[in-house]
Structure formats: C-alpha cells, structure tokens
Amino acid sequence: MVVTIEQALEFIYQNTQKKSTILLPIEQALGFIIAQEIKATHNLPPYDNSAMDGYAVMIENSGECVHVAHTIFAGDNSDVKLEAGHAIKIMTGARIPYGTQCIVPIEDTQECENGVKLPDNLVLSKHIRIRGEDIASDFPILEDGEKLTAYQITLLASQGITHVKVYKKPKVALFASGNELKMHFESVESYQLYNTNTPMLLARAKELGCDVEFIGTAHDTIEDIQNHIKASLHADLIVTSGGVSVGDADFTKEAFGAFGYEIYFDKVAIKPGKPTTFGKVKDTLILNLPGNPMAAAMNFELFGQSIILALSGTNAKYLKTIKTTIVHDYKLRAGRRTLVPGYFDGEGFKVCDKFTPGMISPLAVSNAYIMIDESCGFLATGASVNIIPTNFSFTSKTEQSLIT
C-alpha cells in the first residue's frame, strides 16, 4: 500500500524512541541534546554592579563638585560607604557601594578641586546592573530537549554547572548495494560507477549530529547483503541505498526479512523516491532509500532527518519551512507530491536549472527544496512557496549591508 508523506512521517514519529542518557562535562556537551531541566542556582548578576567605568554618586549631588577619595575595582570586596557630597570611582563590573543611587560615566564628568563635577539631572539607577536582572535564582534556564549551542553552554557556566545529563547521539550504520558500485578509492571499469550515496549520507548524518559507521558496499546477493546487515544491527538506525525497487537484482528488503524485518511502509506517494521503505529489526530502525543519488538524498532529508531528530531527544523534532517566493515560472507534471531542489538567497527561491533522480550536481548547488502538492502543475513568478532548508550558511560572495 502506498502511504502519503504525512502518514510516513507519522509512522516514523510513532515508532522512534529517544536515546538513553549520559553525563558529560559541559566542555564536551556541544551539539548534544540536554536531558534535564536546569534551573538557575543563583542570581546573575549576583550583586548590584556598575555597567560603566565611572563614579558612584547620590542624586542629590546633581551638578555639584563632589569629593573623590576611594576607587573600587571589579572583584574588590570593599565595604566603603557612599556619603552625600562624595563620589566613589568605580570600574565596570565592580559591586556598587552602599548608598549609591546612580553611576556617572567618567566622560560625563569634569575635574574640579579635590574631585569631579557631576552633570545636572542625574537619573536614579542609571548605569547600575541590578542583582538578578539577567537571570533570577531558581528561574528555568534550559529545558529538557534543547540543543546545547555555545550560548546555552554559557548559561550553564554562569551557574557553576560542570556536568549535564544529555541524550546519547544516534548511532547510524550505512551501506549501499549494487554490483556496479565501487568505492572512490577503487578503480572503476567503463560499466561501473563510484558509490556516491554512502559518503554523502555518512557526511550528512554527521552534520545532523550522529555517530556514523560505514559498513561497506554489498554485492547484489541476499547472502552479502545479510552479512552487511549483521554488521549493522548494533546501530540505532541502518540506512541503505539501492536494491529496494522491483528489479531482478533488488534483494534488500528480502535480505532484511530473514532478520524479522517489520515494515511500516514500503512505498510513498512522492517523486522522486517512491520505493523508500521504513521499518524495524528488533530495536534497530531501518531506512531503505532508492539507489538514485538525488532521490536518496532528498528522501534522507525528509525521512532520515526526521528519524534522527526523533532519536536525538530534541523537543523540536518536526521539520519547519521558511516562507518566500519563487523567482521564476516553474512548470511540472501534477499528480504526485514532488520534491524540487533549489537555492534560497535570502530573498527568493530559484529551482535548479536541471535535475533528475540520478543526478548529483544539483545537490551541490542547492541549499533547500520545496514540496509541491500533487494538484499543482505550475508556479508563477512571485508565487509563495514554503522552502525546507538543507544547507544554510547565510554568507555571501559579495559584501552586503547588514543594517536594518
């Protein structure tokens, strides 16, 4: 039975479980998904402090010449108190002394006898960072399922947290099948091809945060494919390419059957990639992709990435689109959901000039794709489209204004 894309994704979400957890030092936790809620252990800043190099003063001394007898540096444990008619020189980050009502930057003062002259109309609490204004003690700063980036790790460090519980990275094993395939480090005859799918899928799985193993390239025999399956069953997810169509040498699904392969779907109403298959052998998930490189890549972006996100423990496991417009007319044959690669430059989406399921060059120049509804046969210039990003790096070959 052919399933819709929505049904296929629902099978994935229903049958994919989060990984177990490990404890890691925060220095090693970059890219992992946190597996616990973290609450602040103390206020940030932990004390009222100066936001400027300047003078701690009282409002009542606006416009006056005040006496300066003390200086407080960041990190000083000073117990000096501010009195009327006086100012205390203070550096950025230093704890403000008792009695301070505002900080006056050095550049806003003028020297006078025994001190500095203050500007008129001083403002209460100006240039004072209030205790807890950034983070209040016991406030939730990270939730279960968040990805740890450099800026989440700085939150942990700010609270003196040294170790954090995270979900283990998904372990992915990959192999391809086909008598015509050779690895890129081997010689090929005129009737053979290099295996481009496995290096591509291996690299992409690593980009998505997985621990990845390359098992090899299997010949088109049930026995050899089964040997590769045996070597892969320790993984959370096995990804294969090739051997899932209806040709005389397409043995992949049959080979998996000997291991008790429970298939959730084996045909999707999608172009390209109709024979994409998803299932499970015991606790190992299986994604069988077509052998055509672009079909394999685009279905991996859609289904493989969804499996990996669900395994990873992230609370944002659903793919999301960006709304933009297409920059030229595009005509296609209606009747099946179609994945179309192209390039989004930040302003509009341009479909690749040429692409077929067997090509690889469109993958190298595209950074997104659109999924066109089966009822649609034409998109006019300026039509609204929902792009699904695959490789975003939002930099440019030419210098552009960064100002809003």
C-alpha positions in Angstrom: 0.0 0.0 0.0 1.3 3.5 -0.9 1.3 5.9 2.0 1.2 9.7 1.9 4.2 11.7 3.2 2.1 12.7 6.3 1.4 9.0 7.0 5.0 8.1 6.5 6.2 10.7 9.0 3.5 9.6 11.5 4.9 6.1 11.3 8.3 7.5 12.0 7.2 9.6 15.0 5.2 6.7 16.5 8.0 4.1 16.2 11.1 6.1 17.1 12.1 6.4 20.7 14.6 8.8 22.3 18.1 7.6 23.1 19.2 6.9 26.7 21.3 9.5 28.5 24.8 10.1 29.7 26.5 12.6 31.9 29.1 14.9 30.2 31.3 17.8 31.2 29.9 21.0 29.7 33.1 21.4 27.6 32.2 18.1 25.8 28.5 18.7 25.5 28.4 21.0 22.5 25.8 19.7 20.0 24.1 17.3 22.4 20.5 17.5 23.4 20.0 18.2 27.1 18.0 15.6 29.0 17.0 17.6 32.1 15.5 20.9 33.1 18.1 23.3 34.5 17.2 26.0 37.0 19.4 28.9 38.0 21.3 28.2 41.2 21.9 31.9 41.9 21.2 35.4 40.6 23.0 36.8 37.6 24.5 39.3 38.2 24.9 38.1 41.8 25.1 41.6 43.1 24.3 45.2 42.0 27.2 46.3 39.9 28.4 49.1 37.7 27.7 49.0 34.0 30.3 51.7 33.3 33.7 52.9 34.3 32.6 56.0 36.3 31.6 57.3 39.7 29.1 56.1 42.2 27.0 59.1 43.3 23.8 60.3 45.0 21.1 62.0 43.0 21.0 65.0 45.5 24.5 66.0 44.3 23.4 66.7 40.7 25.5 69.5 39.2 27.8 69.7 42.2 31.6 69.2 42.7 32.0 66.1 44.8 35.0 64.8 46.7 36.6 61.5 45.4 38.7 59.5 47.9 38.2 55.9 47.0 38.3 53.6 43.9 36.6 50.2 43.6 37.7 47.7 41.0 35.8 44.6 39.7 36.5 41.8 42.1 37.2 44.0 45.1 35.4 43.1 48.4 35.1 46.7 49.5 32.9 47.8 52.5 33.3 51.6 51.8 30.0 53.5 52.1 29.0 56.5 49.9 28.2 59.7 51.7 26.5 62.9 50.5 28.9 65.3 48.8 31.2 62.4 47.9 31.7 60.1 44.9 33.5 56.8 44.7 35.4 56.0 41.5 34.2 52.6 40.2 35.1 50.2 37.4 32.8 48.2 35.2 31.6 45.1 37.0 32.5 46.2 40.4 30.0 45.9 43.2 28.4 49.2 43.9 28.9 50.6 47.4 26.1 51.1 49.9 24.3 54.4 49.3 24.8 54.6 45.6 21.8 55.9 43.6 23.4 56.0 40.1 26.6 55.7 38.2 28.0 58.6 36.2 30.4 57.6 33.3 33.9 59.2 33.5 33.4 61.0 30.2 30.3 62.8 31.6 32.3 64.5 34.5 34.7 67.3 34.7 37.6 67.6 37.1 37.2 70.1 39.9 39.0 70.8 43.2 39.5 67.5 45.1 37.1 65.7 42.9 34.8 65.8 39.9 31.9 68.0 38.8 28.7 66.0 38.1 26.2 66.7 35.4 22.8 68.1 36.1 19.6 66.0 36.3 21.1 62.7 37.4 18.7 59.7 36.9 18.0 57.1 39.6 19.6 53.7 38.9 21.3 54.9 35.7 24.1 52.5 34.6 23.5 50.1 37.5 23.1 46.4 36.8 20.6 45.2 39.3 21.1 41.9 41.1 19.2 39.1 39.2 18.1 41.3 36.3 19.7 38.9 33.8 18.8 35.6 35.5 16.9 35.2 38.7 17.7 32.4 41.1 15.6 29.3 40.6 14.4 30.5 37.2 14.4 27.7 34.5 17.2 28.5 32.0 17.2 25.3 30.0 14.5 22.7 29.3 14.7 19.0 28.5 15.1 18.6 24.8 17.1 21.8 24.0 20.2 21.6 21.8 23.4 22.8 23.5 25.0 25.5 21.5 27.8 27.8 22.6 25.2 30.2 24.0 23.4 27.5 26.1 26.7 26.3 27.4 27.5 29.9 28.7 24.2 29.7 30.7 25.5 26.5 32.3 28.9 28.1 33.1 27.3 31.2 34.5 25.7 29.0 37.2 28.8 27.0 38.0 27.4 23.8 36.5 30.2 21.5 35.5 28.3 18.4 34.2 25.0 17.9 32.4 22.8 15.0 31.5 22.3 14.7 27.8 20.9 12.2 25.3 23.4 9.9 23.6 23.9 10.8 19.9 22.1 8.5 17.5 24.3 5.7 16.1 23.9 5.3 12.4 25.2 2.5 10.2 25.3 2.8 6.4 25.8 0.6 3.4 24.9 0.5 -0.2 24.2 -2.4 -2.5 24.9 -2.9 -6.2 27.3 -4.9 -8.3 28.1 -1.8 -10.4 29.3 0.2 -7.4 32.9 0.8 -6.4 34.3 3.0 -3.7 36.0 6.2 -4.5 39.4 4.7 -3.6 39.0 1.9 -6.1 39.4 1.7 -9.8 36.3 1.6 -11.9 35.6 -0.1 -15.3 33.6 1.5 -18.0 30.5 -0.4 -16.9 30.8 0.5 -13.2 30.1 3.6 -11.0 31.5 5.1 -7.9 29.4 4.7 -4.8 28.5 8.4 -4.1 25.5 7.7 -1.9 27.2 6.3 1.2 29.9 9.0 1.5 27.1 11.6 1.0 24.7 10.1 3.6 27.6 9.4 6.0 28.6 13.1 5.9 25.1 14.3 6.2 24.3 12.1 9.2 27.4 13.5 10.9 26.2 17.1 10.1 23.0 16.1 11.8 24.9 15.1 15.0 25.1 11.3 14.7 27.9 8.9 15.4 28.2 7.2 12.0 29.8 3.9 10.7 30.3 2.9 7.1 29.8 -0.8 6.8 30.7 -1.2 3.1 29.2 -1.8 -0.3 27.3 -5.1 -0.7 27.0 -7.1 -3.9 23.6 -7.8 -5.3 23.2 -11.2 -3.5 21.0 -11.9 -0.5 24.0 -13.5 1.3 26.2 -10.5 1.0 23.5 -8.0 1.9 22.7 -10.1 5.0 26.4 -10.1 6.0 26.2 -6.3 5.9 23.0 -6.3 7.9 24.6 -8.5 10.6 27.4 -6.0 10.9 25.0 -3.1 11.3 22.4 -4.3 13.8 24.2 -2.7 16.8 23.2 0.7 15.5 20.0 2.7 16.3 19.4 3.3 12.6 20.6 1.5 9.5 20.4 3.5 6.3 20.8 1.6 3.0 20.6 2.9 -0.6 19.8 0.8 -3.6 18.0 -2.6 -4.0 14.5 -1.6 -2.9 12.8 -1.3 -6.3 11.3 -4.2 -8.3 14.2 -5.2 -10.5 15.6 -8.7 -10.7 18.6 -7.8 -8.5 16.8 -5.8 -5.9 17.2 -8.0 -2.8 17.5 -5.5 0.1 14.0 -5.9 1.6 14.2 -9.7 1.1 17.6 -9.9 2.9 16.2 -7.9 5.8 13.2 -10.2 6.0 15.4 -13.0 7.4 16.1 -10.9 10.5 12.4 -10.4 11.3 12.0 -7.1 9.4 8.8 -5.3 10.5 7.9 -2.9 7.7 5.9 0.1 8.5 5.7 1.4 4.9 7.5 0.4 1.7 6.0 2.9 -0.8 5.4 6.6 -0.5 3.4 8.8 -2.8 6.4 11.0 -3.5 8.6 12.0 -6.5 11.4 11.1 -6.5 11.7 8.2 -4.1 8.5 6.1 -4.2 10.2 2.8 -3.1 11.5 4.4 0.2 11.0 1.9 3.0 10.9 2.2 6.8 10.7 -0.4 9.4 12.5 -2.1 12.3 14.5 -5.2 13.2 14.2 -5.7 17.0 15.4 -2.3 18.4 17.1 -1.1 15.2 15.3 1.2 12.8 15.8 0.7 9.1 15.5 3.2 6.3 15.9 1.8 2.8 16.5 4.5 0.2 16.5 4.3 -3.6 19.8 4.0 -5.3 19.4 7.1 -7.5 21.6 9.8 -5.7 19.3 12.7 -5.7 16.3 10.6 -4.8 18.3 9.1 -1.9 19.5 12.4 -0.7 16.1 14.2 -0.8 14.3 11.4 0.9 17.0 11.2 3.5 16.5 14.9 4.1 12.8 14.3 4.6 12.6 10.9 6.3 16.1 10.2 7.5 16.4 13.6 9.2 13.0 13.1 10.9 14.1 9.8 12.3 17.4 11.3 13.6 15.6 14.2 15.2 13.2 11.8 16.9 16.1 9.6 18.2 18.1 12.6 19.4 15.7 13.6 22.1 15.1 17.2 20.8 11.8 18.8 21.6 11.9 20.4 18.2 11.8 17.2 16.1 9.5 18.4 13.4 10.8 19.9 10.1 9.9 23.5 9.6 9.6 25.6 6.4 10.5 29.2 5.6 8.0 31.2 3.5 9.4 33.0 0.5 8.6 33.5 -3.2 9.8 31.7 -6.3 11.8 33.9 -8.6 10.7 32.4 -12.0 7.9 30.5 -13.6 8.1 26.7 -12.9 6.0 24.1 -14.6 5.8 20.4 -13.6 3.6 17.4 -14.1 0.8 17.3 -11.5 -0.4 14.1 -9.9 2.2 13.3 -7.2 3.9 15.2 -4.3 7.2 16.3 -5.8 10.4 17.4 -4.1 12.2 20.1 -6.1 15.7 21.3 -5.2 16.8 24.9 -5.5 18.6 27.8 -3.9 17.3 30.3 -1.4 19.4 33.5 -1.4 17.5 35.2 1.5 15.1 36.9 -0.8 13.7 34.3 -3.1 13.9 30.6 -4.2 15.3 29.5 -7.6 14.7 26.0 -8.8 17.9 24.2 -10.0 18.3 24.6 -13.8 18.3 20.8 -14.4 17.8 17.8 -12.1 16.8 14.2 -12.4 16.7 11.5 -9.7 20.0 10.1 -10.9 22.0 13.4 -10.7 24.3 14.6 -8.0 25.3 18.1 -9.2 22.0 19.7 -8.2 22.7 18.6 -4.6 25.9 20.5 -4.5 24.4 23.8 -5.6 21.1 23.7 -3.8 20.5 24.7 -0.1 16.8 24.0 0.2 13.9 22.2 -1.5 10.2 22.7 -1.9 7.5 20.0 -1.7 4.9 20.7 -4.3 1.3 19.4 -3.9 0.1 16.8 -6.3 -2.7 19.2 -7.5 -0.2 21.8 -8.6 1.3 21.9 -12.2 2.5 25.5 -12.4 4.1 28.1 -10.1 4.2 31.6 -11.4 6.9 34.1 -10.7 6.3 35.6 -7.3 4.2 32.7 -6.1 4.5 32.0 -2.4 6.5 28.8 -1.6 7.5 27.0 1.6 11.1 26.0 1.4 12.7 23.3 3.6 16.4 24.2 4.3 19.1 21.6 3.8 22.4 23.5 3.9 22.1 27.0 5.2 25.2 29.2 5.8 23.8 32.7 5.2 27.0 34.2 3.9 27.6 35.9 0.6 30.3 36.1 -2.1 29.8 39.8 -2.2 29.7 42.3 0.7 26.2 43.4 1.6 24.8 45.9 4.1 24.0 44.3 7.4 21.9 47.2 8.7 18.2 47.1 9.5 
